[in-house]
Structures are given as C-alpha cells and as structure tokens.
Amino acid sequence: MFRCQFLLSCALLSSCFFLSCRSSQHSFAQPQIFVGQIYVIGNEPFTKLALKVEDGRTYTLDCDKEVATMLLQHQGQNVKLIAKAAAKRPEGHSLQVIQAEVVKKE
C-alpha cells in the first residue's frame, strides 16, 4: 500500500514538473518579425485576429486592445508584426504581438 502511494505521488510530481517546464518554454521565446495579411477568423461573438504569412501558415494573434483596434481597421492589408510564439491553441499556433505596423505598397 505504501509503495503504491509512493509511486503515485512520484508520478504526480514528475508530471507537474514536466508540464511546468513545457509551459515555460514559450515565455523564453525571442521576438521575431512576421509579415503577412491580417484578417478575422471565427464567428461572432468568438472572432479572433489572425495573420496569414506567405508560406500559407496562419497564426491567431494575442494583442492588447489598442493594437487589436488598429489591426481590425487594416483587415486584408499586409502588416509587419514583432511577436513571440505563444501557446498552441485548438485553432492553431498563436503569436503574442509586441508591435504592429502596416506595410505600405510602393
């Protein structure tokens, strides 16, 4: 009985350690530059901003209200984002946006 409890508690502690290490990987991600087209995915009231880059990958965006408002005004246009890779979500990979600017066509 004691051996079983010991093994279960060791398994629980090791799984907690593994999960905490796994989730902290994204916090150390370096900011990168992403260029692509901004658009909205999902249905109301559960819409999300997304970025589709040239190679076809799509990222959902996590950003503050000010940046989100600016990006919503520029749907369909190309933008340059400085962002960190965030946790993978059911709708795909996500980016934590640090800075955004519209790419002007020349």
Backbone as JSON Lines, residues from 0, in Angstrom:
{"i":0,"aa":"M","n":[0.82,-1.19,0.0],"ca":[0.0,0.0,0.0],"c":[0.87,1.26,0.0]}
{"i":1,"aa":"F","n":[1.89,1.27,0.87],"ca":[2.78,2.42,0.94],"c":[3.54,2.6,-0.37]}
{"i":2,"aa":"R","n":[3.96,1.5,-0.98],"ca":[4.72,1.56,-2.23],"c":[3.85,2.14,-3.34]}
{"i":3,"aa":"C","n":[2.59,1.75,-3.39],"ca":[1.67,2.27,-4.4],"c":[1.47,3.78,-4.24]}
{"i":4,"aa":"Q","n":[1.29,4.24,-3.01],"ca":[1.12,5.67,-2.75],"c":[2.39,6.43,-3.11]}
{"i":5,"aa":"F","n":[3.52,5.86,-2.81],"ca":[4.79,6.49,-3.14],"c":[4.95,6.63,-4.65]}
{"i":6,"aa":"L","n":[4.64,5.57,-5.39],"ca":[4.75,5.63,-6.85],"c":[3.77,6.64,-7.45]}
{"i":7,"aa":"L","n":[2.56,6.68,-6.94],"ca":[1.58,7.65,-7.44],"c":[2.0,9.09,-7.16]}
{"i":8,"aa":"S","n":[2.52,9.34,-5.98],"ca":[2.95,10.7,-5.68],"c":[4.18,11.09,-6.5]}
{"i":9,"aa":"C","n":[5.08,10.16,-6.76],"ca":[6.24,10.45,-7.62],"c":[5.77,10.74,-9.05]}
{"i":10,"aa":"A","n":[4.82,9.97,-9.54],"ca":[4.3,10.2,-10.88],"c":[3.61,11.55,-10.98]}
{"i":11,"aa":"L","n":[2.85,11.91,-9.96],"ca":[2.17,13.2,-9.95],"c":[3.17,14.35,-9.93]}
{"i":12,"aa":"L","n":[4.17,14.27,-9.09],"ca":[5.18,15.33,-9.01],"c":[5.97,15.46,-10.31]}
{"i":13,"aa":"S","n":[6.34,14.34,-10.9],"ca":[7.11,14.42,-12.15],"c":[6.26,14.97,-13.28]}
{"i":14,"aa":"S","n":[4.98,14.63,-13.35],"ca":[4.13,15.17,-14.4],"c":[3.91,16.67,-14.19]}
{"i":15,"aa":"C","n":[3.77,17.12,-12.96],"ca":[3.65,18.56,-12.68],"c":[4.92,19.29,-13.09]}
{"i":16,"aa":"F","n":[6.06,18.73,-12.8],"ca":[7.34,19.33,-13.19],"c":[7.46,19.4,-14.7]}
{"i":17,"aa":"F","n":[7.12,18.33,-15.39],"ca":[7.19,18.29,-16.84],"c":[6.28,19.35,-17.46]}
{"i":18,"aa":"L","n":[5.05,19.45,-16.97],"ca":[4.1,20.42,-17.52],"c":[4.54,21.85,-17.24]}
{"i":19,"aa":"S","n":[5.1,22.12,-16.09],"ca":[5.55,23.48,-15.8],"c":[6.74,23.85,-16.67]}
{"i":20,"aa":"C","n":[7.64,22.92,-16.94],"ca":[8.77,23.2,-17.82],"c":[8.29,23.41,-19.25]}
{"i":21,"aa":"R","n":[7.34,22.63,-19.67],"ca":[6.8,22.72,-21.03],"c":[6.12,24.07,-21.26]}
{"i":22,"aa":"S","n":[5.35,24.54,-20.3],"ca":[4.64,25.81,-20.48],"c":[5.57,27.01,-20.39]}
{"i":23,"aa":"S","n":[6.7,26.87,-19.71],"ca":[7.62,28.0,-19.59],"c":[8.5,28.17,-20.8]}
{"i":24,"aa":"Q","n":[8.51,27.2,-21.72],"ca":[9.33,27.32,-22.92],"c":[8.93,28.54,-23.74]}
{"i":25,"aa":"H","n":[7.63,28.83,-23.83],"ca":[7.17,29.92,-24.65],"c":[7.52,31.28,-24.05]}
{"i":26,"aa":"S","n":[7.67,31.36,-22.75],"ca":[7.99,32.65,-22.14],"c":[9.42,33.08,-22.47]}
{"i":27,"aa":"F","n":[10.29,32.15,-22.86],"ca":[11.66,32.48,-23.2],"c":[11.86,32.67,-24.71]}
{"i":28,"aa":"A","n":[10.79,32.56,-25.47],"ca":[10.89,32.71,-26.92],"c":[11.31,34.14,-27.26]}
{"i":29,"aa":"Q","n":[12.21,34.25,-28.22],"ca":[12.69,35.56,-28.66],"c":[11.69,36.17,-29.63]}
{"i":30,"aa":"P","n":[11.5,37.49,-29.59],"ca":[10.61,38.13,-30.56],"c":[11.15,37.95,-31.98]}
{"i":31,"aa":"Q","n":[10.23,37.74,-32.91],"ca":[10.58,37.58,-34.32],"c":[9.72,38.53,-35.14]}
{"i":32,"aa":"I","n":[10.1,38.72,-36.39],"ca":[9.32,39.56,-37.3],"c":[8.5,38.64,-38.2]}
{"i":33,"aa":"F","n":[7.21,38.94,-38.28],"ca":[6.29,38.2,-39.13],"c":[5.62,39.19,-40.07]}
{"i":34,"aa":"V","n":[5.58,38.88,-41.35],"ca":[4.92,39.73,-42.33],"c":[3.85,38.9,-43.02]}
{"i":35,"aa":"G","n":[2.64,39.45,-43.09],"ca":[1.56,38.73,-43.73],"c":[0.3,39.56,-43.78]}
{"i":36,"aa":"Q","n":[-0.78,38.9,-44.17],"ca":[-2.07,39.56,-44.32],"c":[-2.91,39.35,-43.07]}
{"i":37,"aa":"I","n":[-3.55,40.43,-42.62],"ca":[-4.35,40.38,-41.41],"c":[-5.81,40.11,-41.77]}
{"i":38,"aa":"Y","n":[-6.44,39.24,-41.03],"ca":[-7.87,39.0,-41.22],"c":[-8.48,38.45,-39.94]}
{"i":39,"aa":"V","n":[-9.8,38.29,-39.95],"ca":[-10.53,37.83,-38.77],"c":[-11.06,36.43,-39.05]}
{"i":40,"aa":"I","n":[-10.9,35.55,-38.05],"ca":[-11.43,34.19,-38.17],"c":[-12.48,33.96,-37.09]}
{"i":41,"aa":"G","n":[-13.32,32.97,-37.3],"ca":[-14.33,32.62,-36.31],"c":[-15.64,33.33,-36.56]}
{"i":42,"aa":"N","n":[-16.62,32.97,-35.77],"ca":[-17.95,33.56,-35.87],"c":[-18.22,34.45,-34.67]}
{"i":43,"aa":"E","n":[-19.04,35.47,-34.89],"ca":[-19.41,36.36,-33.8],"c":[-20.12,35.57,-32.72]}
{"i":44,"aa":"P","n":[-19.93,35.79,-31.49],"ca":[-19.07,36.78,-30.84],"c":[-17.69,36.22,-30.5]}
{"i":45,"aa":"F","n":[-17.27,35.16,-31.19],"ca":[-16.0,34.5,-30.85],"c":[-14.96,34.69,-31.96]}
{"i":46,"aa":"T","n":[-14.85,35.89,-32.48],"ca":[-13.87,36.15,-33.54],"c":[-12.48,36.38,-32.96]}
{"i":47,"aa":"K","n":[-11.48,36.12,-33.78],"ca":[-10.08,36.35,-33.39],"c":[-9.34,36.93,-34.58]}
{"i":48,"aa":"L","n":[-8.38,37.77,-34.28],"ca":[-7.49,38.27,-35.32],"c":[-6.52,37.17,-35.72]}
{"i":49,"aa":"A","n":[-6.18,37.13,-37.0],"ca":[-5.24,36.12,-37.49],"c":[-4.3,36.75,-38.51]}
{"i":50,"aa":"L","n":[-3.14,36.15,-38.65],"ca":[-2.14,36.58,-39.62],"c":[-1.82,35.4,-40.51]}
{"i":51,"aa":"K","n":[-1.94,35.6,-41.83],"ca":[-1.57,34.55,-42.79],"c":[-0.29,35.0,-43.47]}
{"i":52,"aa":"V","n":[0.78,34.23,-43.27],"ca":[2.09,34.57,-43.83],"c":[2.22,33.95,-45.23]}
{"i":53,"aa":"E","n":[3.26,34.37,-45.95],"ca":[3.42,33.99,-47.35],"c":[3.48,32.48,-47.58]}
{"i":54,"aa":"D","n":[4.04,31.73,-46.63],"ca":[4.17,30.28,-46.84],"c":[2.87,29.53,-46.53]}
{"i":55,"aa":"G","n":[1.79,30.26,-46.22],"ca":[0.49,29.64,-46.02],"c":[0.12,29.36,-44.58]}
{"i":56,"aa":"R","n":[1.07,29.51,-43.66],"ca":[0.75,29.28,-42.24],"c":[-0.12,30.41,-41.71]}
{"i":57,"aa":"T","n":[-1.0,30.06,-40.78],"ca":[-1.89,31.03,-40.16],"c":[-1.67,31.02,-38.66]}
{"i":58,"aa":"Y","n":[-1.57,32.2,-38.08],"ca":[-1.38,32.36,-36.64],"c":[-2.52,33.19,-36.07]}
{"i":59,"aa":"T","n":[-3.08,32.77,-34.94],"ca":[-4.01,33.65,-34.23],"c":[-3.18,34.62,-33.41]}
{"i":60,"aa":"L","n":[-3.73,35.81,-33.17],"ca":[-2.97,36.87,-32.53],"c":[-3.5,37.21,-31.15]}
{"i":61,"aa":"D","n":[-2.59,37.32,-30.2],"ca":[-2.89,37.83,-28.86],"c":[-2.25,39.2,-28.77]}
{"i":62,"aa":"C","n":[-3.08,40.23,-28.59],"ca":[-2.52,41.58,-28.5],"c":[-3.41,42.44,-27.62]}
{"i":63,"aa":"D","n":[-2.86,43.58,-27.21],"ca":[-3.65,44.47,-26.37],"c":[-4.73,45.16,-27.21]}
{"i":64,"aa":"K","n":[-5.63,45.83,-26.54],"ca":[-6.81,46.42,-27.19],"c":[-6.44,47.46,-28.24]}
{"i":65,"aa":"E","n":[-5.44,48.27,-27.94],"ca":[-5.03,49.33,-28.86],"c":[-4.52,48.74,-30.18]}
{"i":66,"aa":"V","n":[-3.66,47.74,-30.1],"ca":[-3.11,47.1,-31.3],"c":[-4.23,46.35,-32.03]}
{"i":67,"aa":"A","n":[-5.1,45.68,-31.3],"ca":[-6.2,44.94,-31.93],"c":[-7.12,45.88,-32.72]}
{"i":68,"aa":"T","n":[-7.41,47.04,-32.16],"ca":[-8.25,48.03,-32.85],"c":[-7.59,48.49,-34.14]}
{"i":69,"aa":"M","n":[-6.29,48.76,-34.07],"ca":[-5.55,49.19,-35.26],"c":[-5.56,48.1,-36.32]}
{"i":70,"aa":"L","n":[-5.32,46.85,-35.91],"ca":[-5.28,45.75,-36.86],"c":[-6.66,45.49,-37.49]}
{"i":71,"aa":"L","n":[-7.72,45.63,-36.71],"ca":[-9.07,45.45,-37.24],"c":[-9.37,46.46,-38.34]}
{"i":72,"aa":"Q","n":[-8.82,47.66,-38.23],"ca":[-9.04,48.7,-39.24],"c":[-8.28,48.4,-40.53]}
{"i":73,"aa":"H","n":[-7.33,47.48,-40.47],"ca":[-6.49,47.19,-41.64],"c":[-6.66,45.74,-42.13]}
{"i":74,"aa":"Q","n":[-7.87,45.2,-41.97],"ca":[-8.13,43.84,-42.45],"c":[-7.86,43.75,-43.95]}
{"i":75,"aa":"G","n":[-7.26,42.66,-44.36],"ca":[-6.96,42.44,-45.77],"c":[-5.67,43.08,-46.23]}
{"i":76,"aa":"Q","n":[-5.04,43.87,-45.38],"ca":[-3.79,44.52,-45.75],"c":[-2.61,43.76,-45.18]}
{"i":77,"aa":"N","n":[-1.44,44.04,-45.73],"ca":[-0.23,43.43,-45.22],"c":[0.29,44.21,-44.02]}
{"i":78,"aa":"V","n":[0.71,43.49,-43.01],"ca":[1.26,44.1,-41.8],"c":[2.57,43.41,-41.42]}
{"i":79,"aa":"K","n":[3.37,44.14,-40.67],"ca":[4.61,43.58,-40.11],"c":[4.44,43.56,-38.61]}
{"i":80,"aa":"L","n":[4.6,42.39,-38.02],"ca":[4.44,42.23,-36.58],"c":[5.76,41.83,-35.95]}
{"i":81,"aa":"I","n":[6.03,42.38,-34.8],"ca":[7.09,41.88,-33.94],"c":[6.36,41.12,-32.85]}
{"i":82,"aa":"A","n":[6.6,39.81,-32.78],"ca":[5.8,38.97,-31.89],"c":[6.62,37.79,-31.38]}
{"i":83,"aa":"K","n":[6.13,37.21,-30.29],"ca":[6.71,36.0,-29.72],"c":[5.75,34.84,-29.97]}
{"i":84,"aa":"A","n":[6.31,33.67,-30.18],"ca":[5.48,32.48,-30.32],"c":[4.8,32.22,-28.98]}
{"i":85,"aa":"A","n":[3.51,31.96,-29.03],"ca":[2.74,31.69,-27.81],"c":[2.27,30.24,-27.85]}
{"i":86,"aa":"A","n":[1.46,29.89,-26.9],"ca":[0.98,28.51,-26.78],"c":[0.13,28.11,-27.98]}
{"i":87,"aa":"K","n":[0.19,26.83,-28.31],"ca":[-0.64,26.31,-29.39],"c":[-2.08,26.18,-28.88]}
{"i":88,"aa":"R","n":[-3.01,26.61,-29.69],"ca":[-4.42,26.59,-29.33],"c":[-5.17,25.66,-30.28]}
{"i":89,"aa":"P","n":[-6.44,25.37,-29.96],"ca":[-7.21,24.5,-30.87],"c":[-7.31,25.04,-32.29]}
{"i":90,"aa":"E","n":[-7.34,26.38,-32.43],"ca":[-7.42,26.96,-33.77],"c":[-6.07,27.08,-34.45]}
{"i":91,"aa":"G","n":[-5.0,26.69,-33.8],"ca":[-3.67,26.71,-34.41],"c":[-2.65,27.4,-33.53]}
{"i":92,"aa":"H","n":[-1.51,27.71,-34.13],"ca":[-0.44,28.41,-33.4],"c":[-0.85,29.86,-33.19]}
{"i":93,"aa":"S","n":[-0.33,30.43,-32.12],"ca":[-0.66,31.82,-31.84],"c":[0.61,32.62,-31.6]}
{"i":94,"aa":"L","n":[0.46,33.93,-31.77],"ca":[1.56,34.87,-31.56],"c":[1.14,35.91,-30.55]}
{"i":95,"aa":"Q","n":[2.05,36.28,-29.67],"ca":[1.82,37.37,-28.74],"c":[2.45,38.61,-29.36]}
{"i":96,"aa":"V","n":[1.61,39.52,-29.81],"ca":[2.07,40.69,-30.57],"c":[2.66,41.73,-29.63]}
{"i":97,"aa":"I","n":[3.86,42.19,-29.97],"ca":[4.54,43.23,-29.22],"c":[4.34,44.58,-29.93]}
{"i":98,"aa":"Q","n":[4.51,44.57,-31.26],"ca":[4.4,45.79,-32.05],"c":[3.86,45.43,-33.42]}
{"i":99,"aa":"A","n":[3.07,46.34,-34.01],"ca":[2.5,46.11,-35.33],"c":[2.55,47.37,-36.15]}
{"i":100,"aa":"E","n":[2.78,47.2,-37.45],"ca":[2.73,48.35,-38.36],"c":[2.25,47.86,-39.72]}
{"i":101,"aa":"V","n":[1.55,48.75,-40.43],"ca":[1.03,48.44,-41.76],"c":[2.16,48.57,-42.76]}
{"i":102,"aa":"V","n":[2.25,47.59,-43.68],"ca":[3.27,47.63,-44.73],"c":[2.66,48.36,-45.92]}
{"i":103,"aa":"K","n":[3.26,49.47,-46.28],"ca":[2.77,50.28,-47.4],"c":[3.28,49.71,-48.71]}
{"i":104,"aa":"K","n":[2.38,49.57,-49.68],"ca":[2.79,49.12,-51.01],"c":[3.36,50.32,-51.78]}
{"i":105,"aa":"E","n":[4.44,50.05,-52.48],"ca":[5.09,51.14,-53.22],"c":[4.71,51.13,-54.66]}
